[in-house]
Amino acid sequence: MAANKEINIIICGVGGQGVVLVSELLGNAAVRGNVAVKGSEVLGMAQRGGSVFSNLRLGGDVIAPMTPEGKCDVLIAVEPSEALRNIQYLAKNSVVVLNTTTVIPYTVYLGKSGYPTQDEIIKKLREVTNRIITLDASGLAKQAGSLQAANVVMLGALFGTGLMPVKDEFAKEAILSRFKAKVGEINIKAFDLGYEHVKKALKATVV
């Protein structure tokens, strides 16, 4: 995608999943690639378990930091149910990348609330878009060498959509500037696994 083409991205999850880090890495990559970037974040009340929402707008002549409702091009759900919490931002034919690893709220364990099944989540999302890709980010992160790299798997998945106005190399530079030595290598592998998973999914299905 050309750097002068505006793209609106939402990354959502819960506290402790590294959503803010993904946002920082993406912003860093955009700066390295000389692509305009604006963004904002909304953090949940709890450090762990609260909703975390990060909004980035890349390219074009972006002025306002917030994506209007109905204008999100790509939604990255690090926690699957959080996609429903932000469904109002999706545009028709948005791409949704959905991590299948769930984080069940403590209120569910207390019997005070329910949690949707993956099928229910996907069914609701399909009321807006059929372009939904699922992946087991935790499983791929473990394959890369660290479960903590699941968020970077999702970053790779984002780039795997082919919609980014930023080259992959700048994302990898951002990763290596944040993580050194062995940890950097693990996160590069995590990025590549997420990237390749989505590339294969796009080849296998029409999205």
PyMOL CGO cylinders between C-alpha atoms (Angstrom):
from pymol import cmd
from pymol.cgo import CYLINDER

trace = [
    CYLINDER, 0.00, 0.00, 0.00, 1.30, 3.48, -0.84, 0.3, 1, 1, 1, 1, 1, 1,
    CYLINDER, 1.30, 3.48, -0.84, 2.54, 5.64, 2.02, 0.3, 1, 1, 1, 1, 1, 1,
    CYLINDER, 2.54, 5.64, 2.02, 0.14, 8.45, 1.00, 0.3, 1, 1, 1, 1, 1, 1,
    CYLINDER, 0.14, 8.45, 1.00, -2.86, 6.15, 1.50, 0.3, 1, 1, 1, 1, 1, 1,
    CYLINDER, -2.86, 6.15, 1.50, -4.46, 6.56, 4.92, 0.3, 1, 1, 1, 1, 1, 1,
    CYLINDER, -4.46, 6.56, 4.92, -5.07, 3.39, 6.92, 0.3, 1, 1, 1, 1, 1, 1,
    CYLINDER, -5.07, 3.39, 6.92, -6.81, 3.20, 10.29, 0.3, 1, 1, 1, 1, 1, 1,
    CYLINDER, -6.81, 3.20, 10.29, -5.73, 0.47, 12.69, 0.3, 1, 1, 1, 1, 1, 1,
    CYLINDER, -5.73, 0.47, 12.69, -7.15, -0.59, 16.04, 0.3, 1, 1, 1, 1, 1, 1,
    CYLINDER, -7.15, -0.59, 16.04, -5.28, -2.94, 18.36, 0.3, 1, 1, 1, 1, 1, 1,
    CYLINDER, -5.28, -2.94, 18.36, -7.27, -4.22, 21.32, 0.3, 1, 1, 1, 1, 1, 1,
    CYLINDER, -7.27, -4.22, 21.32, -6.79, -6.65, 24.16, 0.3, 1, 1, 1, 1, 1, 1,
    CYLINDER, -6.79, -6.65, 24.16, -6.54, -6.66, 27.93, 0.3, 1, 1, 1, 1, 1, 1,
    CYLINDER, -6.54, -6.66, 27.93, -3.92, -5.47, 30.37, 0.3, 1, 1, 1, 1, 1, 1,
    CYLINDER, -3.92, -5.47, 30.37, -0.82, -7.64, 30.45, 0.3, 1, 1, 1, 1, 1, 1,
    CYLINDER, -0.82, -7.64, 30.45, -1.01, -8.69, 26.78, 0.3, 1, 1, 1, 1, 1, 1,
    CYLINDER, -1.01, -8.69, 26.78, 1.39, -6.06, 25.47, 0.3, 1, 1, 1, 1, 1, 1,
    CYLINDER, 1.39, -6.06, 25.47, -1.08, -4.11, 23.35, 0.3, 1, 1, 1, 1, 1, 1,
    CYLINDER, -1.08, -4.11, 23.35, 0.66, -0.81, 24.10, 0.3, 1, 1, 1, 1, 1, 1,
    CYLINDER, 0.66, -0.81, 24.10, 4.02, -2.30, 23.08, 0.3, 1, 1, 1, 1, 1, 1,
    CYLINDER, 4.02, -2.30, 23.08, 2.58, -3.38, 19.72, 0.3, 1, 1, 1, 1, 1, 1,
    CYLINDER, 2.58, -3.38, 19.72, 1.34, 0.16, 19.22, 0.3, 1, 1, 1, 1, 1, 1,
    CYLINDER, 1.34, 0.16, 19.22, 4.75, 1.59, 20.12, 0.3, 1, 1, 1, 1, 1, 1,
    CYLINDER, 4.75, 1.59, 20.12, 6.56, -0.76, 17.73, 0.3, 1, 1, 1, 1, 1, 1,
    CYLINDER, 6.56, -0.76, 17.73, 4.16, 0.07, 14.90, 0.3, 1, 1, 1, 1, 1, 1,
    CYLINDER, 4.16, 0.07, 14.90, 4.55, 3.80, 15.53, 0.3, 1, 1, 1, 1, 1, 1,
    CYLINDER, 4.55, 3.80, 15.53, 8.34, 3.41, 15.61, 0.3, 1, 1, 1, 1, 1, 1,
    CYLINDER, 8.34, 3.41, 15.61, 8.24, 1.49, 12.32, 0.3, 1, 1, 1, 1, 1, 1,
    CYLINDER, 8.24, 1.49, 12.32, 6.13, 4.23, 10.73, 0.3, 1, 1, 1, 1, 1, 1,
    CYLINDER, 6.13, 4.23, 10.73, 8.59, 6.92, 11.80, 0.3, 1, 1, 1, 1, 1, 1,
    CYLINDER, 8.59, 6.92, 11.80, 11.50, 4.88, 10.43, 0.3, 1, 1, 1, 1, 1, 1,
    CYLINDER, 11.50, 4.88, 10.43, 9.62, 4.52, 7.15, 0.3, 1, 1, 1, 1, 1, 1,
    CYLINDER, 9.62, 4.52, 7.15, 8.82, 8.23, 7.01, 0.3, 1, 1, 1, 1, 1, 1,
    CYLINDER, 8.82, 8.23, 7.01, 5.09, 7.53, 7.16, 0.3, 1, 1, 1, 1, 1, 1,
    CYLINDER, 5.09, 7.53, 7.16, 2.82, 9.97, 8.99, 0.3, 1, 1, 1, 1, 1, 1,
    CYLINDER, 2.82, 9.97, 8.99, 1.37, 8.52, 12.18, 0.3, 1, 1, 1, 1, 1, 1,
    CYLINDER, 1.37, 8.52, 12.18, -1.19, 9.68, 14.72, 0.3, 1, 1, 1, 1, 1, 1,
    CYLINDER, -1.19, 9.68, 14.72, -2.53, 7.66, 17.61, 0.3, 1, 1, 1, 1, 1, 1,
    CYLINDER, -2.53, 7.66, 17.61, -4.20, 7.41, 20.98, 0.3, 1, 1, 1, 1, 1, 1,
    CYLINDER, -4.20, 7.41, 20.98, -4.68, 4.80, 23.68, 0.3, 1, 1, 1, 1, 1, 1,
    CYLINDER, -4.68, 4.80, 23.68, -7.37, 3.92, 26.18, 0.3, 1, 1, 1, 1, 1, 1,
    CYLINDER, -7.37, 3.92, 26.18, -6.24, 1.82, 29.12, 0.3, 1, 1, 1, 1, 1, 1,
    CYLINDER, -6.24, 1.82, 29.12, -8.52, -0.25, 31.35, 0.3, 1, 1, 1, 1, 1, 1,
    CYLINDER, -8.52, -0.25, 31.35, -8.92, 0.43, 35.03, 0.3, 1, 1, 1, 1, 1, 1,
    CYLINDER, -8.92, 0.43, 35.03, -6.89, -2.63, 35.99, 0.3, 1, 1, 1, 1, 1, 1,
    CYLINDER, -6.89, -2.63, 35.99, -3.26, -3.11, 35.00, 0.3, 1, 1, 1, 1, 1, 1,
    CYLINDER, -3.26, -3.11, 35.00, -4.05, -6.73, 34.24, 0.3, 1, 1, 1, 1, 1, 1,
    CYLINDER, -4.05, -6.73, 34.24, -7.42, -7.79, 32.90, 0.3, 1, 1, 1, 1, 1, 1,
    CYLINDER, -7.42, -7.79, 32.90, -8.78, -4.35, 32.00, 0.3, 1, 1, 1, 1, 1, 1,
    CYLINDER, -8.78, -4.35, 32.00, -9.56, -3.47, 28.39, 0.3, 1, 1, 1, 1, 1, 1,
    CYLINDER, -9.56, -3.47, 28.39, -6.76, -1.85, 26.41, 0.3, 1, 1, 1, 1, 1, 1,
    CYLINDER, -6.76, -1.85, 26.41, -7.47, -0.08, 23.13, 0.3, 1, 1, 1, 1, 1, 1,
    CYLINDER, -7.47, -0.08, 23.13, -4.82, 1.44, 20.88, 0.3, 1, 1, 1, 1, 1, 1,
    CYLINDER, -4.82, 1.44, 20.88, -5.69, 3.45, 17.80, 0.3, 1, 1, 1, 1, 1, 1,
    CYLINDER, -5.69, 3.45, 17.80, -3.19, 4.31, 15.06, 0.3, 1, 1, 1, 1, 1, 1,
    CYLINDER, -3.19, 4.31, 15.06, -3.75, 6.22, 11.84, 0.3, 1, 1, 1, 1, 1, 1,
    CYLINDER, -3.75, 6.22, 11.84, -0.99, 5.89, 9.25, 0.3, 1, 1, 1, 1, 1, 1,
    CYLINDER, -0.99, 5.89, 9.25, -0.25, 7.70, 6.01, 0.3, 1, 1, 1, 1, 1, 1,
    CYLINDER, -0.25, 7.70, 6.01, -2.29, 10.24, 4.11, 0.3, 1, 1, 1, 1, 1, 1,
    CYLINDER, -2.29, 10.24, 4.11, -3.03, 13.64, 5.62, 0.3, 1, 1, 1, 1, 1, 1,
    CYLINDER, -3.03, 13.64, 5.62, -4.15, 12.36, 9.01, 0.3, 1, 1, 1, 1, 1, 1,
    CYLINDER, -4.15, 12.36, 9.01, -4.82, 15.13, 11.52, 0.3, 1, 1, 1, 1, 1, 1,
    CYLINDER, -4.82, 15.13, 11.52, -7.14, 13.75, 14.21, 0.3, 1, 1, 1, 1, 1, 1,
    CYLINDER, -7.14, 13.75, 14.21, -5.67, 10.91, 16.34, 0.3, 1, 1, 1, 1, 1, 1,
    CYLINDER, -5.67, 10.91, 16.34, -8.93, 8.99, 16.76, 0.3, 1, 1, 1, 1, 1, 1,
    CYLINDER, -8.93, 8.99, 16.76, -10.44, 6.76, 14.09, 0.3, 1, 1, 1, 1, 1, 1,
    CYLINDER, -10.44, 6.76, 14.09, -14.14, 7.61, 13.63, 0.3, 1, 1, 1, 1, 1, 1,
    CYLINDER, -14.14, 7.61, 13.63, -16.67, 4.83, 14.11, 0.3, 1, 1, 1, 1, 1, 1,
    CYLINDER, -16.67, 4.83, 14.11, -17.12, 2.81, 10.93, 0.3, 1, 1, 1, 1, 1, 1,
    CYLINDER, -17.12, 2.81, 10.93, -13.71, 3.79, 9.55, 0.3, 1, 1, 1, 1, 1, 1,
    CYLINDER, -13.71, 3.79, 9.55, -11.31, 1.14, 10.92, 0.3, 1, 1, 1, 1, 1, 1,
    CYLINDER, -11.31, 1.14, 10.92, -9.48, -0.71, 8.12, 0.3, 1, 1, 1, 1, 1, 1,
    CYLINDER, -9.48, -0.71, 8.12, -7.73, -3.34, 10.25, 0.3, 1, 1, 1, 1, 1, 1,
    CYLINDER, -7.73, -3.34, 10.25, -8.63, -4.52, 13.75, 0.3, 1, 1, 1, 1, 1, 1,
    CYLINDER, -8.63, -4.52, 13.75, -6.09, -6.64, 15.63, 0.3, 1, 1, 1, 1, 1, 1,
    CYLINDER, -6.09, -6.64, 15.63, -7.74, -8.42, 18.57, 0.3, 1, 1, 1, 1, 1, 1,
    CYLINDER, -7.74, -8.42, 18.57, -5.05, -9.75, 20.89, 0.3, 1, 1, 1, 1, 1, 1,
    CYLINDER, -5.05, -9.75, 20.89, -7.93, -10.95, 23.09, 0.3, 1, 1, 1, 1, 1, 1,
    CYLINDER, -7.93, -10.95, 23.09, -10.83, -12.20, 20.93, 0.3, 1, 1, 1, 1, 1, 1,
    CYLINDER, -10.83, -12.20, 20.93, -13.81, -10.88, 22.89, 0.3, 1, 1, 1, 1, 1, 1,
    CYLINDER, -13.81, -10.88, 22.89, -12.31, -7.38, 22.80, 0.3, 1, 1, 1, 1, 1, 1,
    CYLINDER, -12.31, -7.38, 22.80, -13.05, -7.33, 19.06, 0.3, 1, 1, 1, 1, 1, 1,
    CYLINDER, -13.05, -7.33, 19.06, -16.76, -7.16, 19.95, 0.3, 1, 1, 1, 1, 1, 1,
    CYLINDER, -16.76, -7.16, 19.95, -16.13, -4.33, 22.38, 0.3, 1, 1, 1, 1, 1, 1,
    CYLINDER, -16.13, -4.33, 22.38, -14.75, -2.31, 19.46, 0.3, 1, 1, 1, 1, 1, 1,
    CYLINDER, -14.75, -2.31, 19.46, -16.98, -3.60, 16.66, 0.3, 1, 1, 1, 1, 1, 1,
    CYLINDER, -16.98, -3.60, 16.66, -18.53, -0.16, 16.12, 0.3, 1, 1, 1, 1, 1, 1,
    CYLINDER, -18.53, -0.16, 16.12, -15.25, 1.06, 14.61, 0.3, 1, 1, 1, 1, 1, 1,
    CYLINDER, -15.25, 1.06, 14.61, -15.23, -1.53, 11.82, 0.3, 1, 1, 1, 1, 1, 1,
    CYLINDER, -15.23, -1.53, 11.82, -15.82, -0.45, 8.26, 0.3, 1, 1, 1, 1, 1, 1,
    CYLINDER, -15.82, -0.45, 8.26, -17.52, -2.69, 5.74, 0.3, 1, 1, 1, 1, 1, 1,
    CYLINDER, -17.52, -2.69, 5.74, -14.87, -5.13, 4.50, 0.3, 1, 1, 1, 1, 1, 1,
    CYLINDER, -14.87, -5.13, 4.50, -12.48, -4.32, 7.35, 0.3, 1, 1, 1, 1, 1, 1,
    CYLINDER, -12.48, -4.32, 7.35, -9.87, -6.99, 8.01, 0.3, 1, 1, 1, 1, 1, 1,
    CYLINDER, -9.87, -6.99, 8.01, -10.05, -8.51, 11.50, 0.3, 1, 1, 1, 1, 1, 1,
    CYLINDER, -10.05, -8.51, 11.50, -7.15, -10.59, 12.81, 0.3, 1, 1, 1, 1, 1, 1,
    CYLINDER, -7.15, -10.59, 12.81, -8.38, -12.55, 15.81, 0.3, 1, 1, 1, 1, 1, 1,
    CYLINDER, -8.38, -12.55, 15.81, -6.15, -14.26, 18.35, 0.3, 1, 1, 1, 1, 1, 1,
    CYLINDER, -6.15, -14.26, 18.35, -7.87, -17.46, 19.49, 0.3, 1, 1, 1, 1, 1, 1,
    CYLINDER, -7.87, -17.46, 19.49, -6.20, -17.38, 22.93, 0.3, 1, 1, 1, 1, 1, 1,
    CYLINDER, -6.20, -17.38, 22.93, -8.74, -16.11, 25.47, 0.3, 1, 1, 1, 1, 1, 1,
    CYLINDER, -8.74, -16.11, 25.47, -8.31, -14.24, 28.73, 0.3, 1, 1, 1, 1, 1, 1,
    CYLINDER, -8.31, -14.24, 28.73, -11.40, -14.99, 30.79, 0.3, 1, 1, 1, 1, 1, 1,
    CYLINDER, -11.40, -14.99, 30.79, -12.42, -12.06, 33.06, 0.3, 1, 1, 1, 1, 1, 1,
    CYLINDER, -12.42, -12.06, 33.06, -12.58, -12.79, 36.77, 0.3, 1, 1, 1, 1, 1, 1,
    CYLINDER, -12.58, -12.79, 36.77, -16.26, -11.79, 36.73, 0.3, 1, 1, 1, 1, 1, 1,
    CYLINDER, -16.26, -11.79, 36.73, -16.96, -14.90, 34.63, 0.3, 1, 1, 1, 1, 1, 1,
    CYLINDER, -16.96, -14.90, 34.63, -15.33, -17.11, 37.25, 0.3, 1, 1, 1, 1, 1, 1,
    CYLINDER, -15.33, -17.11, 37.25, -17.46, -15.38, 39.89, 0.3, 1, 1, 1, 1, 1, 1,
    CYLINDER, -17.46, -15.38, 39.89, -20.58, -16.10, 37.85, 0.3, 1, 1, 1, 1, 1, 1,
    CYLINDER, -20.58, -16.10, 37.85, -21.33, -12.41, 37.38, 0.3, 1, 1, 1, 1, 1, 1,
    CYLINDER, -21.33, -12.41, 37.38, -20.96, -12.36, 33.61, 0.3, 1, 1, 1, 1, 1, 1,
    CYLINDER, -20.96, -12.36, 33.61, -20.67, -14.63, 30.58, 0.3, 1, 1, 1, 1, 1, 1,
    CYLINDER, -20.67, -14.63, 30.58, -18.03, -15.03, 27.89, 0.3, 1, 1, 1, 1, 1, 1,
    CYLINDER, -18.03, -15.03, 27.89, -18.87, -15.57, 24.20, 0.3, 1, 1, 1, 1, 1, 1,
    CYLINDER, -18.87, -15.57, 24.20, -17.63, -18.61, 22.32, 0.3, 1, 1, 1, 1, 1, 1,
    CYLINDER, -17.63, -18.61, 22.32, -15.30, -18.11, 19.38, 0.3, 1, 1, 1, 1, 1, 1,
    CYLINDER, -15.30, -18.11, 19.38, -18.14, -19.00, 17.01, 0.3, 1, 1, 1, 1, 1, 1,
    CYLINDER, -18.14, -19.00, 17.01, -20.35, -16.36, 18.62, 0.3, 1, 1, 1, 1, 1, 1,
    CYLINDER, -20.35, -16.36, 18.62, -17.61, -13.75, 18.29, 0.3, 1, 1, 1, 1, 1, 1,
    CYLINDER, -17.61, -13.75, 18.29, -17.03, -14.54, 14.62, 0.3, 1, 1, 1, 1, 1, 1,
    CYLINDER, -17.03, -14.54, 14.62, -20.76, -14.63, 13.86, 0.3, 1, 1, 1, 1, 1, 1,
    CYLINDER, -20.76, -14.63, 13.86, -21.21, -11.16, 15.32, 0.3, 1, 1, 1, 1, 1, 1,
    CYLINDER, -21.21, -11.16, 15.32, -18.17, -9.79, 13.46, 0.3, 1, 1, 1, 1, 1, 1,
    CYLINDER, -18.17, -9.79, 13.46, -19.52, -11.21, 10.20, 0.3, 1, 1, 1, 1, 1, 1,
    CYLINDER, -19.52, -11.21, 10.20, -22.50, -8.91, 10.50, 0.3, 1, 1, 1, 1, 1, 1,
    CYLINDER, -22.50, -8.91, 10.50, -19.99, -6.22, 9.49, 0.3, 1, 1, 1, 1, 1, 1,
    CYLINDER, -19.99, -6.22, 9.49, -17.23, -8.03, 7.57, 0.3, 1, 1, 1, 1, 1, 1,
    CYLINDER, -17.23, -8.03, 7.57, -16.35, -11.49, 6.29, 0.3, 1, 1, 1, 1, 1, 1,
    CYLINDER, -16.35, -11.49, 6.29, -12.65, -10.69, 6.20, 0.3, 1, 1, 1, 1, 1, 1,
    CYLINDER, -12.65, -10.69, 6.20, -11.74, -12.45, 9.45, 0.3, 1, 1, 1, 1, 1, 1,
    CYLINDER, -11.74, -12.45, 9.45, -8.48, -14.31, 10.04, 0.3, 1, 1, 1, 1, 1, 1,
    CYLINDER, -8.48, -14.31, 10.04, -7.88, -16.36, 13.19, 0.3, 1, 1, 1, 1, 1, 1,
    CYLINDER, -7.88, -16.36, 13.19, -4.58, -17.51, 14.63, 0.3, 1, 1, 1, 1, 1, 1,
    CYLINDER, -4.58, -17.51, 14.63, -3.22, -19.02, 17.83, 0.3, 1, 1, 1, 1, 1, 1,
    CYLINDER, -3.22, -19.02, 17.83, -0.76, -16.28, 18.76, 0.3, 1, 1, 1, 1, 1, 1,
    CYLINDER, -0.76, -16.28, 18.76, 0.29, -18.01, 21.97, 0.3, 1, 1, 1, 1, 1, 1,
    CYLINDER, 0.29, -18.01, 21.97, 1.02, -21.24, 20.12, 0.3, 1, 1, 1, 1, 1, 1,
    CYLINDER, 1.02, -21.24, 20.12, 3.09, -19.42, 17.51, 0.3, 1, 1, 1, 1, 1, 1,
    CYLINDER, 3.09, -19.42, 17.51, 4.89, -17.44, 20.23, 0.3, 1, 1, 1, 1, 1, 1,
    CYLINDER, 4.89, -17.44, 20.23, 5.79, -20.68, 21.99, 0.3, 1, 1, 1, 1, 1, 1,
    CYLINDER, 5.79, -20.68, 21.99, 7.12, -21.99, 18.68, 0.3, 1, 1, 1, 1, 1, 1,
    CYLINDER, 7.12, -21.99, 18.68, 9.25, -18.84, 18.40, 0.3, 1, 1, 1, 1, 1, 1,
    CYLINDER, 9.25, -18.84, 18.40, 10.71, -19.43, 21.85, 0.3, 1, 1, 1, 1, 1, 1,
    CYLINDER, 10.71, -19.43, 21.85, 8.67, -17.35, 24.30, 0.3, 1, 1, 1, 1, 1, 1,
    CYLINDER, 8.67, -17.35, 24.30, 4.98, -17.10, 25.18, 0.3, 1, 1, 1, 1, 1, 1,
    CYLINDER, 4.98, -17.10, 25.18, 5.60, -13.43, 25.96, 0.3, 1, 1, 1, 1, 1, 1,
    CYLINDER, 5.60, -13.43, 25.96, 6.10, -12.80, 22.24, 0.3, 1, 1, 1, 1, 1, 1,
    CYLINDER, 6.10, -12.80, 22.24, 2.41, -13.41, 21.40, 0.3, 1, 1, 1, 1, 1, 1,
    CYLINDER, 2.41, -13.41, 21.40, 1.87, -9.68, 20.95, 0.3, 1, 1, 1, 1, 1, 1,
    CYLINDER, 1.87, -9.68, 20.95, 4.70, -9.52, 18.39, 0.3, 1, 1, 1, 1, 1, 1,
    CYLINDER, 4.70, -9.52, 18.39, 3.11, -12.47, 16.58, 0.3, 1, 1, 1, 1, 1, 1,
    CYLINDER, 3.11, -12.47, 16.58, 0.05, -10.23, 16.22, 0.3, 1, 1, 1, 1, 1, 1,
    CYLINDER, 0.05, -10.23, 16.22, 2.22, -7.39, 14.93, 0.3, 1, 1, 1, 1, 1, 1,
    CYLINDER, 2.22, -7.39, 14.93, 3.58, -9.74, 12.28, 0.3, 1, 1, 1, 1, 1, 1,
    CYLINDER, 3.58, -9.74, 12.28, 0.02, -10.78, 11.47, 0.3, 1, 1, 1, 1, 1, 1,
    CYLINDER, 0.02, -10.78, 11.47, -0.88, -7.12, 10.94, 0.3, 1, 1, 1, 1, 1, 1,
    CYLINDER, -0.88, -7.12, 10.94, 1.93, -6.72, 8.41, 0.3, 1, 1, 1, 1, 1, 1,
    CYLINDER, 1.93, -6.72, 8.41, 0.94, -10.03, 6.84, 0.3, 1, 1, 1, 1, 1, 1,
    CYLINDER, 0.94, -10.03, 6.84, -2.34, -8.47, 5.68, 0.3, 1, 1, 1, 1, 1, 1,
    CYLINDER, -2.34, -8.47, 5.68, -0.35, -6.55, 3.08, 0.3, 1, 1, 1, 1, 1, 1,
    CYLINDER, -0.35, -6.55, 3.08, -2.22, -3.37, 3.98, 0.3, 1, 1, 1, 1, 1, 1,
    CYLINDER, -2.22, -3.37, 3.98, 0.56, -1.56, 5.82, 0.3, 1, 1, 1, 1, 1, 1,
    CYLINDER, 0.56, -1.56, 5.82, 2.03, 1.57, 4.19, 0.3, 1, 1, 1, 1, 1, 1,
    CYLINDER, 2.03, 1.57, 4.19, 5.23, 0.69, 6.06, 0.3, 1, 1, 1, 1, 1, 1,
    CYLINDER, 5.23, 0.69, 6.06, 7.79, -1.86, 4.87, 0.3, 1, 1, 1, 1, 1, 1,
    CYLINDER, 7.79, -1.86, 4.87, 8.31, -4.99, 6.98, 0.3, 1, 1, 1, 1, 1, 1,
    CYLINDER, 8.31, -4.99, 6.98, 12.00, -4.15, 7.37, 0.3, 1, 1, 1, 1, 1, 1,
    CYLINDER, 12.00, -4.15, 7.37, 11.14, -1.07, 9.42, 0.3, 1, 1, 1, 1, 1, 1,
    CYLINDER, 11.14, -1.07, 9.42, 9.00, -3.15, 11.78, 0.3, 1, 1, 1, 1, 1, 1,
    CYLINDER, 9.00, -3.15, 11.78, 11.93, -5.51, 12.30, 0.3, 1, 1, 1, 1, 1, 1,
    CYLINDER, 11.93, -5.51, 12.30, 14.26, -2.57, 12.91, 0.3, 1, 1, 1, 1, 1, 1,
    CYLINDER, 14.26, -2.57, 12.91, 11.82, -1.31, 15.54, 0.3, 1, 1, 1, 1, 1, 1,
    CYLINDER, 11.82, -1.31, 15.54, 11.75, -4.74, 17.19, 0.3, 1, 1, 1, 1, 1, 1,
    CYLINDER, 11.75, -4.74, 17.19, 15.54, -5.01, 17.30, 0.3, 1, 1, 1, 1, 1, 1,
    CYLINDER, 15.54, -5.01, 17.30, 15.83, -1.49, 18.72, 0.3, 1, 1, 1, 1, 1, 1,
    CYLINDER, 15.83, -1.49, 18.72, 13.51, -2.54, 21.57, 0.3, 1, 1, 1, 1, 1, 1,
    CYLINDER, 13.51, -2.54, 21.57, 14.80, -6.06, 22.22, 0.3, 1, 1, 1, 1, 1, 1,
    CYLINDER, 14.80, -6.06, 22.22, 18.47, -7.00, 22.22, 0.3, 1, 1, 1, 1, 1, 1,
    CYLINDER, 18.47, -7.00, 22.22, 20.40, -10.21, 21.49, 0.3, 1, 1, 1, 1, 1, 1,
    CYLINDER, 20.40, -10.21, 21.49, 18.48, -13.48, 22.01, 0.3, 1, 1, 1, 1, 1, 1,
    CYLINDER, 18.48, -13.48, 22.01, 15.21, -11.79, 22.95, 0.3, 1, 1, 1, 1, 1, 1,
    CYLINDER, 15.21, -11.79, 22.95, 15.38, -9.79, 19.74, 0.3, 1, 1, 1, 1, 1, 1,
    CYLINDER, 15.38, -9.79, 19.74, 15.89, -12.96, 17.70, 0.3, 1, 1, 1, 1, 1, 1,
    CYLINDER, 15.89, -12.96, 17.70, 12.89, -14.61, 19.37, 0.3, 1, 1, 1, 1, 1, 1,
    CYLINDER, 12.89, -14.61, 19.37, 10.68, -11.62, 18.62, 0.3, 1, 1, 1, 1, 1, 1,
    CYLINDER, 10.68, -11.62, 18.62, 11.80, -11.47, 15.00, 0.3, 1, 1, 1, 1, 1, 1,
    CYLINDER, 11.80, -11.47, 15.00, 10.86, -15.14, 14.66, 0.3, 1, 1, 1, 1, 1, 1,
    CYLINDER, 10.86, -15.14, 14.66, 7.51, -14.41, 16.34, 0.3, 1, 1, 1, 1, 1, 1,
    CYLINDER, 7.51, -14.41, 16.34, 6.91, -11.58, 13.87, 0.3, 1, 1, 1, 1, 1, 1,
    CYLINDER, 6.91, -11.58, 13.87, 7.75, -13.84, 10.93, 0.3, 1, 1, 1, 1, 1, 1,
    CYLINDER, 7.75, -13.84, 10.93, 5.44, -16.62, 12.15, 0.3, 1, 1, 1, 1, 1, 1,
    CYLINDER, 5.44, -16.62, 12.15, 2.50, -14.24, 12.50, 0.3, 1, 1, 1, 1, 1, 1,
    CYLINDER, 2.50, -14.24, 12.50, 3.29, -12.71, 9.11, 0.3, 1, 1, 1, 1, 1, 1,
    CYLINDER, 3.29, -12.71, 9.11, 3.47, -16.06, 7.31, 0.3, 1, 1, 1, 1, 1, 1,
    CYLINDER, 3.47, -16.06, 7.31, 0.32, -17.39, 9.00, 0.3, 1, 1, 1, 1, 1, 1,
    CYLINDER, 0.32, -17.39, 9.00, -1.75, -14.51, 7.67, 0.3, 1, 1, 1, 1, 1, 1,
    CYLINDER, -1.75, -14.51, 7.67, -0.13, -14.63, 4.23, 0.3, 1, 1, 1, 1, 1, 1,
    CYLINDER, -0.13, -14.63, 4.23, -1.07, -18.32, 3.95, 0.3, 1, 1, 1, 1, 1, 1,
    CYLINDER, -1.07, -18.32, 3.95, -4.59, -17.64, 5.23, 0.3, 1, 1, 1, 1, 1, 1,
    CYLINDER, -4.59, -17.64, 5.23, -5.07, -14.95, 2.59, 0.3, 1, 1, 1, 1, 1, 1,
    CYLINDER, -5.07, -14.95, 2.59, -3.90, -17.29, -0.16, 0.3, 1, 1, 1, 1, 1, 1,
    CYLINDER, -3.90, -17.29, -0.16, -6.22, -20.05, 1.04, 0.3, 1, 1, 1, 1, 1, 1,
    CYLINDER, -6.22, -20.05, 1.04, -9.35, -17.90, 1.28, 0.3, 1, 1, 1, 1, 1, 1,
    CYLINDER, -9.35, -17.90, 1.28, -10.86, -14.91, -0.41, 0.3, 1, 1, 1, 1, 1, 1,
    CYLINDER, -10.86, -14.91, -0.41, -10.93, -12.10, 2.14, 0.3, 1, 1, 1, 1, 1, 1,
]
cmd.load_cgo(trace, "trace")
